[in-house]
Amino acid sequence: MSFVELGKSHKTNNVELHTMSSIAEHSSVSAPVMDRGATPAIKRQVSILIVDDEPGIRNFLQRALAKEYGLVEVADSAETAEQLRRRCHFDVLIVDVSLPGHSGLDWIQNLGRGNDCAEVIFISAYADLNVTLGALRAGAADFIIKPFRLEQMTASIERCLQCREIKRENAALRRRIDHGAHAEAGIVGQSAATQELSRLIRRVAPAAASVLLQGETGTGKELAAAAIHRLSGRTGAFVPVNCVAISPELFESELFGHTKGAFTGAHQSREGLFVAATGGTLFLDEISEMPLAFQAKLLRVLESRQLRPVGADREIPVDVRLVAATNRDLAALAHVGRFREDLYYRLNVVHLRLPTLRERAADVPELLEYFVRRLAIELGVKPHVFEAEDLRRLQAYPWPGNVRELKNLVERTLLLGQPPWESLETATSGDSAAPAGTGFPLEWSLDQVERQHMLRVLEAAGGNKSETARRLGISRKTLERKLSSSPGGERDSSH
């Protein structure tokens, strides 16, 4: 009996389950039986796992389905089923909701739902609305009430196989569309450096290997990571994480999750970012800032593909593709003991270096057009037309903040109605009020010069204070203290 049939024929707790009919009409799990059916040759390639604690149900289904399908295995518990699933791929799982020990519903909910996950058919002796809704949320393709006819089960399996084939065709089509042009991956520009980066991204994206992106701040490492995800064909989410933004003591909880009561303040269980990225891509930006104590745990997860949430007594499988990024030399950090050498080699399976905007100055006009078009819509203002002299000036500028700095300049231009050249004056033509090479007026005090230099480095670092402190060779607290102070007689030099 399908979801719709269940809704028409059962009532539980005085709640009419015919509401399931309207739910199923808007859900992909109850797609109508299509004209095309699986051929005998295709059926012989299908693998099915039956999980039920009733020997009669298991034996009946195994004997009947083995005549049609290539591999039919049985298990009497979720634990046994998980062992079988780890050893063999199954196309369809037929699972009893109520199993001894770990329930069938809990088992399915804890499975990693990757690219090629099995279709699930739940069976149960009870028509319970909450259980049925839970099955829907777990991604069930069908829900059948015991006792059932063999024809009901085979029809449900056929729908699962048809749905599975459609998913595969859609994934293949999406990959072909994504591979059509590098602009679809968010890579803007036609310079040789950009074309080479685009080619490498398209080549490594379909593989499951870890990727390490290296480049200066503002070169677009997150955009490159998102491009790798889109071109990979993975159906899960793209989850970006800035390692600088997580305090060292919360790293494990944020990435691995925790159980209720695992530590003070853990009032409820929480899934970590690894689980959020199941079937997709986890992007760890500024991975050089990850605490050494956590690096060993991350390495183990990458090698075993399993993690243990804080406070949990068992590990759970994860299906995550990892992309990491840094603007520092990880090999050098590993050499001096500030980054684990074994983790570095595990992350550095594929290494992509992102070119600076100085190296791809020919892309500046196209990037300008792209940002003007996009930001004008976001800000609700008229687009700005850059003149030939403007383009010459912008292409000659060294762009210490790279593409991010260019985007910020375009945004200020749109808001002000004209290009704010002040931030480019010193770099392109020098300051007439200062001796050559200094960039600051002679009447400024040393404190004023120091503070202005900090502000410029902060802007080049995209507002990231931790990165600014690293570039200046001081602590973040020292940076914040010096920026918050206002030396006597200092003019407002931040504009």
N, C-alpha and C positions, 0 to 999 in steps of 0.2 A: 504493500500500500504506500503510495507516495505521500508527500506532505499534503497535497490537496485532498486526496482520499481520506487521510487521517482527519482532516478538518471537517469533512462532511459526515463522519460516522461516529465520533466519540465526544463525550463530555467528561470533564474532570473538575472536581471541586466547584461544581455549579458554573463553570466558565465554559462557554461554548467554543470549541476548538475550530469552528468554521472560520474564525478570524485568521487561521493559518493559511486559508485559501488566498486571501488578499495579500498576505505577506509573500507567499510563494510566487504570486503573479509578478511581483516586483523584484524577485530574487533570481540570480543566475543559477541557483541550484536546482530549479525545477524546469529546465528548458524542455520544450516538447520533443517527443521522439521524432528524429529527422528521417527523411526518406532513405538516406544512405545508411547501410548497416555494415558491420565489420565482416569482412570476408573470412572463410575458414582459415586461410593462411595467416591472416592477421590475428585471429583468435588464438591460434596456436602459439603466438608470441606473447600473449597476455598472461601476467602473473597475478594471482589473487591470494590474499591472506584472510582466513576466517578466524575470528577471535570470539569464542563463546565458551562458557563453563558448562554448558549442557552437552554431554557426549552425543545425544541423539541428533541435535541440530548440526553439530560439527560433522558427524559422519554422513548425514543426509546430504548436506551441501557439498562436501568434498567429493562424494561419489557422483553426484549429479553434474557438478560443474567441471570435474576432471574430464568428462566426455567432450566438452566444448573448448576448454581453455588449456593452455600449455602447462602451467604450473599452478597447483592449488595446494597451499599449506594450511595447517590448522594450529591453533594455540588455545590453551584453556585459561590464560591469564594475560594481563597486560605486560607483565614482566617477561614471560616467555615470548610473547609477540614482539617485544622490543629487541630481544636477542636475535630472533629470526630476521627482523627488519634491518638490523645492522649488518647481517651477513648477505642479505639478498634484496634486490630492488623489487617492489611490488607496485603494480599499476592500480589495483583496487584493494581497499581494506574494508571488510565486512565485520563490524565490531558491535558486540552487545554493550549496551549502555551500562548495565549493572554487572560488574565482574568482581570476584573476590579480591580483596586487597585494593589495588589501584583500579579505580573505575575506568571503563572504556572512554567515557567523556573526558576525564582528567588526562588520560594518556594522550588522546588526540590533541587536546588543547596545548599540551607541553611539547608536541612534536615541532621540530623546525620546519616551517612551510617554505621550502626553497623553490627553485625553478621547476623541478620535475617531481614534485611531491605527489603522493598517491591520492586518488579520489576516494572519499570515505562514504560508506553506507552504514548508518546506525540501525540496529534492530533492538526491539524492546518488547516486553510483555505488557507494558503499561503506557497508556496514552496520557502523559503528563505535560501540561503546557510549558512549565518552566524547563523541563528536560528537553523538550522539542526546541524551544528558543535557544537553549544552550548549545544544542547540536547545530543550529543555524549559525550561531556566532563562531563555533569551532570550524566552520567551513564545510559542513556536511553536504554531500550531493543529494542524499535522500534519507528518509526516516521510515522504516517499515515495522509494522506492528505484528507480533507473533500471535497466533499462528499465521503463516503466510503461504501462498502458493508458489511453486517453483517458477511459474511464469512471471509472477511479480518481481522476483529476484533477478531473473535473467533480463527482463526489460529494464530494470534499474541499472544493471551492469552495462547494458548497451548504451544507455543514456550517458553514463559516466565516461565510457570510451569515446563517444562522439564529442562530449564536452572537452575531454582531454586532447583530442585531435585538433579541435578548434583553437584551444589555447596554444598548442604548438605552432599551428599555422600563423596565428596572430603574432607570436613571439618572433617567428622567422621573418614575417613581413615588417615588423618593427625594426629588426636588425638591418634589413635591406634599406629601409627608409633612412635610418640613422647613419648608415654608411654612405649615403648618397653625396653628402657635401660636408666639409669640415665646419662650415658655418653653423650647421645644425648642432654641432657639439659645443657651440659657444666660443669657437676660436675665430677671432676677427682679424683679418689682415692677409696680404698676399706676399709678404716678404719671404725670402728664402728660409730664414729662421723659423717663421711661423708655419710655413708649409711643412718643414721637417718635423716640427713638434706635432702638427696635426697628423702626419703620416704615422709617427710612432704611437700616438694615442690610439688610432684606429687599429694598429697592429696588436697592441698589448691588451686592449679592452676585453676581447672575448675570452681570454685566458683567466684562470682563477688565481693566478699568482699575485703575491703582494707587490705593490708598486711604491717606490719612494720618490717623491717629487722634491727637487731642490732648486731654490731660486731666491732672489732678493725679495724683501717685503714689497707687496703690491704688484707682483708679476702675474698674479692670477692663479695661484696654486689650487685654490678651492674650485675655481671654474674648470681647471684641468681635471681635477678629481671627479667633479660632476659629469664631465664629458666622458670619462672612462666608465662611470656607472651607466650612463645612458646607452653607450655603445656596447656594453657588456651583455645586454639582453636579460639581466637579472631583474626579476619582477618585484623584489622587495624595495624598501625605502633607501634613500641616500641620507645618511645621518652624519652631519659634520660636527666635530667636537674640537674646541680650542683647548689644548692642554694647559695653557696659561690661566684660563678662567676657572680651573678646578683646583681647590685647595688640596694639598698633598694628602691630608687625612681622609678626604672624601673620594679619592680616585677609585678605589675598589668598589665602593657602593654605587657611584655614578655609572661606572662601566659594566659591572657585573650584577648590580641589583642587590637587594637585601630582603630578608624575611621580617615579619612583624616581631618586634622585641629584640632584634639582633643587636641593637645598641641603644643608648639613651636617645630618645626622640624618634625612634623607629616605630611609630604608632600603627603603621600598616605596611604590608609587603609592597615592594616596588620593583618593577622590571628595570633592568639596566639598559644602557644604550646598545650593548651588544644584542640583546633580545629585540630591541626596537629596530635594529638593522638586519634582522633575520631574513635571509633570502635576498638581501641587498648589499649595500656597501657602507662600511664605517670609515669615515675620513678623520684621521687624527692629525690635526694641524699643530705645528710647533711641538712635535713629538720630542724634541731635544729637552723640553722642560718637564718631561714625565719623571716623577720621582724614581730613583734607583730601586727602592724597595718594591715598587709596583712592576717594574720592568720584567722581573723574573716571572711574575704571575701572568703577565701578558704573553711572554714567550711560551709558557706552558699551554695557554689557551690556543695560540696559533698552531702549536704542534699537535695537540690532542683533539682540537675542535670541540672541546667541552669546557664548561666553566662551572664554578660553584658560587652561587650568590652568598653574600655575607650572612652568616647564621644558618645556612642550609646544611643538611646532612648528606646531600647527594649532588652529583654533578648533572648538568643538563647539556644536551648537544646543541651546538650553534652552527649555523651555515651563513658565514659572513665573509665577504671579500674585503680585505683591509688595504686602504691607501693611506700612506703617511706623508707628511710634508715638513720641511724645515728650511730655514734660511741660514743654517749653520753647517759646519763641516762635521758630520756625525763620525766619520772615520777618525778625525783628529780628536774628537771628544772621547771616543772609545779607547784611543791610544793612551790617553792620560787618565782613564778610569772614571770619566764623568758620564759615560753612557755604556751600557752593557755591549760587549763586542759580539756575543752570540745573538742578541736581539738585532743588532745592526745588520748582521749577515742575513738574518731571517727576513728582515724588512726589505733589504736591498736586492731582492730577486730581480726586479726590473727597476732601473734607475733612469729617471727623466729629469733633465735640467731645463728649467724654464728660462728663456732669454730675457734680458732686461729690455726696457723700451729703448734704451740707447742703441742696442744691437738691432732693433727692428724699427728704426726711425721712419722707414718707408711706410709703415703701417699707421702713422699718426693721422693722416687725412681720413682714412677709412674708419679709424677708431673715433675720431671727432664726429663724423657723420652718424655713426652708430649711437654714441652717447647723446648727441643732440636729439636725435629722433626719439630715443627711448625716454630720456629725462624730460623733454618738453611735454610728453603725454603725462608722465607721473606728476610733474609740478603744475600742470595746467597753464603753461605759458607758451608764447610764440617761439618757434625755433629761431636760432641765431645763425646767420650766415658768416662764416669766417672768410676773410679776404685772402688774396694770394700772399700779401705781406705777413698776415697772421700765420699762415701755414709755414712760411719760411722761418719765422721766429720760433714757432713751436717745434719744428723739426730740428732746429739748432740747439734747443734747450736740452740739458743732460738728463732731466727727469729722475732725480734721486728717489722719488716716491713711486716711480714706474707708472703702470696703467692706472693705479688707484689715484695717484696725484693728478693725472690727466682728467680722470672722471670728475674729481673734485673741482678742477678749474672750469670744466664745462658747466657744472652745476651752478657755480658762482656766476659764471657769464650769463646764464639764462635768468638767474634771479636779479642781477644788476642791470642787464640789458646791454652790457659791453664787457669785453675781456678785462679781468683784473690783472693787469700786467705787473703789479707791484712785486708779487712773489717771484717773478722771473727776472726782474731788473738786474739784480746783483750777479746772477749766473750768466746772463747774456751780454751785459754791457758794463758791469762794475758800478760802483757808487762814487760819484764825483766828489763827495764830501769826505772821502776816506783815502788813505794811501793805497796804492795799487796792491791788491792781494789781500787786504784786511777785510773789506766788506762792511766796516763799521765806522761811524763818525768819530773823529779824534776826541771830541769833547765827552764821549761816553766814559763812565767809570768801568772798572774791571768787572764789578758785579753785574752791570747792565750788559756788557758784552757776553758774560758767561750765561746769563739768563736768556738772552736772545738766541745764542747758539743752541741752548737746550730746546727752545721753542722750535727752531728750524729742524733739529734732529727729530723732535716729536712729530712734526708734520710729515717729515720724510718717512717715518715709521708708521704712518697711518693712524696716529693717535694712540698707539700701543705703548704704554709707559714702561712695561717690562722690557720690551725690545729696545726702547730708547735708553734705558739705564744700562743695558748690555753694551750698546754702541758707545756710550760715554765712559764705560768702565767704572760706574758707581752703582750703589744700591738703589732700589726703587724708592725706599724711604728718603734717601738723600735727595733724589730727584724731586719728589713731591714737596719736600721742605723748601728747596731752593726755588721751585716754581711758585709756591704759595707766598713766598716773601716778596715784598715790594720795596726795593732799595730807594732811599730818598732821592728825589729829583728825577726818577726814572720816568720816561714817557711811555705811553702805551705802544709797545712795539709789536704787538701780535697781529696787526693788520697791515 
